[in-house]
Amino acid sequence: MSIGRGAMQSGYMHWAKYQRPVRYSLSSSDVTHFRLDRLPLTIADLDLDGASHIRYAPLRRAISERYGASPEMVVTANGTSMANFLAMATLVAPGDEVFFERPAYEPMLASARFLGADVRWVERQANNGFRLDIDQLEAEASKRTRLIALTNPHNPSGALTNEQDMRAIGVIAERCGAHVLVDEVYLDSAVPPRATSALLGPQFVITNSLTKVYGLSGLRCGWILAEAGLAERMWRLNDLFGVNQPHQSETLSSFAFDHLGEVSAGTFERLARNRALFNEFIATRRDLLCMAAEHGVTAFPRWLGGDTEPLDALLREKYDTSIVPGRWFDMPDHFRVSLGGETGIVNEGLKRLELALDEFA
């Protein structure tokens, strides 16, 4: 059992930040960045008094209205990563049992290990469309279980957990006296649109942001939805971390919420085109195994050539292209590709991936 703090960093985030930039990136995990100066924004829209604004009400109201939730359920945070950490830090003590999906998103996993969690696994099998193994979770979760942590759609595969399975997970958590943490940062890219799990019961805690699907990573606008009492505990704990959020980011985020239709204009059509390109590409490759891309911004093929680190190295060195090797998800014969970029970039990146695969073949 883990005692005290574990991981002291996210190895994946450090790796991702400091790779040499490439022209045809298939490794980024968000859509094309959106320029805020495309909106009818003026300096008068910003509150420049230099002050912090405690639990900034307009932003909490904008988030709560989007979900049909109470503002008392909303906790703001610096991006989804900080939202995940803040939620787990509130819910997990050293030695607590936490079930993680496998493959897992490494920064979430590293956060749980930093907090001293006793990590156990519930599998997502590639040959079953990366569906979460509900039967395994039912059999193995117990009164020791404090948290079940997952992403929906799944990062890295893009698999979507349906409401029936999510409700079943909630029943298991309720039996154990546990919570379910669901990172929904890609949920707005599901096809057709899906409702949040936040309103399925008080055992559910969800996180999200304006980053991955809306291209506004610079705002660091993340949030948590949790029942009001738990949300208050998170606000109090955040006094140890960030105290208050950067107010100009709060102001700009509120403005972005008022114009989300303009921010996201063309994004979902572009994702559909890019998924179709990827699915056509996969259909031509006998050395890749992958379910069709339907949701989210990422896909996670298996390469029959083995470890994908050399494939990524060749792509970067010779083809000015990148992927995310599967070692970051404990599946080294897989790799993650992003489908969120401009269609021309994704199309050319896939062509260069084909050339690199052919070299190994």
N, C-alpha and C positions, 0 to 999 in steps of 0.2 A: 504494500500500500504506500502511496506517496505521502511524505511528511514534509510540511513546509513548502517553500517555493520550488518550482521546477525550472522550466525553460526561462531563459533571460532575454530571449530575442525571438523574432520570427526570421528564420533562415530564408524562407521564401521571399519575404518582402525585401530583405537586404539584397538578395540575388536579383529580384525583378527591378529594383531601383537603379542598380549600378551596371547593368548590361549596356554595352555599346549600342546606341540607337541604330535601327535599321530602317530602310525605306518601306519595306513591305512587311510590316509587323502583323503576324498572326498570333502574337502572344499577349497583347493588351486585353484586358477583360472588360472594357467598357465601350460605349459607342463613341462616335466622333464628338470631340469637344464642341460645345455650343458657345458662341461669343455673345456675351450679355449686351454688347453694344448694338446687337441686332434688334433689341427691344426698345420701346419708347421710354428709355431711362435717362433721367437728367440728374444733375447733382442735387436738385431740390428733393429728389426721392430718397436721399440718404439723410440719416440723422447724424450730424457731425459734431455733437456736443462732447464727444470723447468719453462718455460715460458707459458703464455696463448697465444692462437692463435685466433684472433678475427674472428668470423664467419667462422670457419675452412672450407676452400674451398673443400678439398677432400671429406669430409663427406657429405657436401651439394650436391656435384656433384653425389656421389653414390646414394643418396636418390632421387635426381631429375631424374637420368637416369632410376631408377627402375620404376618410374611413367610416364616417357615420358613428364616431366614437365620442366619448366625453373628453374635453381638454385635460381633465384630471388624470387621464390615462397616458398622456403624452410626456415623454422625457426627451429633451433634445441633447444631442451629442455631436462630437466632431467626427462625422462620417460613420459609416456602418461598423467599421472596425472598433472604434471607441464605444459605440453603442453595444456591440457584442461583449466587449470587455467589461463595461459597466454593469450590464445585465448579469454576466457570470460572476463578477466580483460581489454582487449583491446576493446571489443565490448559492454560491459554492464556497465551502470552507476546506482547508487542507484535510485530505483523507476522504472527502465525499466522493461517492460513486457517480460518475457522469458517463452516459452512453453517447458515443459519437458515431455517426454514419461513417462507413469506409467504402470508397475513398472520401477523405475529409478535406476541407479547405484549411490549409496549414495555419494561417494566422489565428483562426478560431481555436484550433487544437492547441497551439502554443500558448494561448491565453489561459486555457483550462489547466495546462501543465504548470504554467507560472503560478497559478492559484493553488497548486498542490492537489489537484483532483486525481482521483483514482480512475483512470480512463479505461472504459470497456468499449467494445465495438459491436455495432449492429451492421450487418453487411448489406451492400448494394451490389448485386451480381450483374456483371455486364451481359451475361447470356439471358438475363431477365429484364433487359431494358433499364438497368440500374434502379429497379424498384426496391424500396426499403423493405427488408425482411421483417414484416410485422410479426410473423409467428415466432421468429427468434427473439425479438424484443419481448413479446408476451411471455415466453418461457424463461427468460433470463433476468428481466427487471424485477427488483425486489424492494422491500422496505428500506434497503440501504441506498437505493437510487434517489438522487436528489435532482438530477437534470437529464433530459434527453435533448441533444443538440443536433440540428440539421439545417440544411439549406433547401429552399424551394423557390424556383427550380434549383435542382442540384448543381452545385459547382464542384466538379468540372463538367459533368456529362450533359447538363441541360434537361435531365429527366424531371418531370413534373409529378409531385405527389398529389393525388386527387383528394377531394374533401372526405370521401369515405375512409381512406387510409389515415388521413390526418385526425379524423374523429376517433378512429381506433387507437391511435397513438395517445390521444388525449385521455381516453378511458384507462389505458395502461398507466399513464402518469398519475391520474387521479387515484387509482388503486394503490400506488406506491407512495403517495404523498409528495410527488415530484412536480416539477414544471417542465414545459416543452419550450425550448428556445428555437425559433424559426427565423433564420436570416432570409428575408424576402426581397433582397436587393434587386433580383432579376424578375420578380413576379409580374411587374407591369409589362414584361415582354412575352408573357404566356399567350398562347393562341388556342381558342378565343380567350379574352380577359378572364381572370379568376379573382375571386374575392379573397381578402386577407384571412388568415386563420386567427387573427387577434380576437375576434368576437365569438369564437367557438367555446370559450369557457375561461374561467379565471386561471387555469393552469397554463394557458398559452401566453408567451411573451414573444413579441415579434420585433425585428429590427429592419430598418430600411434607410435609404438616403436618396439624394438627387444625383448620385454619381453615375452608377453603371448604365442605367437606361436613359438618363437625361443629359449626360455629357457635361455635368456641372461639378466636376470633382474639386475644383478650386474653392468652392464655397464651403466644403466640408460640412454640409448640412445633412446630418444623420439624426435618427430618432428611434425611440423605443415606445411600443405600446404595451402596457401592462395594467392590471387592475389597480385602482387608485391607491390603495394602501402600499402595494409593492412599488408603484411608481414614486411615491413619496420617499421610500427608503432609498431608491436610486438617486433622487435629487440630493438627499442628504449625503450619500456616499460621494457624489460628484464634487462636493465641497473639498474633498481631499485631493481630487485630480485636477479639474479645470476651473472650479469655482463658478464661473459664468462663461457663456459662449462669446466669441468675438462678435460685437454688436453689429458692425458693418456687414458681416457675413449673414447675420440674422435678418437684417433689413433687405439685403439683396435676395436672400432665400424667400422671404415673404413676397417680394416682387415677382420672383420666378414662379411661385405657386399661382399667382394671379394670371400668369401668362404661359402655363404649362402646355396649352395647346400649340402655341407658337414655338416653344422650346422643342417639343417632340414632333413637330411637323416634318413628315417624310421619314422619320426614324423607323417606324414599324414596316413601312413599305420597303425600305432599304434592308432591314433584317430579313424580310421574306425573300427578297432577291438573293441575298447572300447565303441564306440557308439552302435555297434551290441550287445555287452554284456548288455549294459544298456537297449536297446530296448527289448531284450529277458526278462530281469528282470521285466520291467514295465508290459509286457504282462501277467505275472503270478500274479500280485498284484491287487486284487479287491479294495484295500484301497488306491490306488494311481491313479491319473489321470494325464496324461502327453502326449503331442504330441511326435512323434518319434524324436529322436536326429538325425539331418542331418548335421548341420553346427556348427562351433564354438567349444568351449572347455567345455561349461557348459550346463546343463539342469535344469528345474525348475518345478518339479512335485508338484501337490497339494495332500496333505494328508487328507483323509476324517476323520482322528482322531482329527483334529483341530490344535491348536497351536503347532508348531514344535520345540519350545524351549525344552520341556521335552524330545522329541525324540533325539535331539542333546546331551542333558545332559546324557542320558542313553548310547548313543553310545560312548561318551568320557569316561565315568566312568567305563563302564563294557566291552566295546568291542574294545577299543583302536582305535576308528574310529571317523570321524567327518563329519558334513555337515554344511551348512550355513543356519541358521533359516531364515524364510521368513520375520521376522519383519524388517530386514535390507532393505527390498524392499517394506515395507508397505503392505505385503501380508502374515500375520502370519501363515496361513494354508498351505503355500508352503515352499519348501526348495530348495536351490541350491546345485547341485552336480557337481564336476569337473570330467571330463573324460580325463584329460591330462596326468595323471601319467603312470607309467609302468603298463602294462596290468595285471600282477600278483597282483599288489597292488589294482587296480580298481576292479578286479574280487573278491578278498577277502573282500574288503570293501563293495561291494554289498551283499555278503553273510552275513556279519555281520549286515548290514542294514536290511536284511530280518529277521534275528533273533530278532533284536530290535523291528521291526514292529510287529512281531508275539507276542512278550511279551505284547504289548499294545492291540493287538487284543484279 
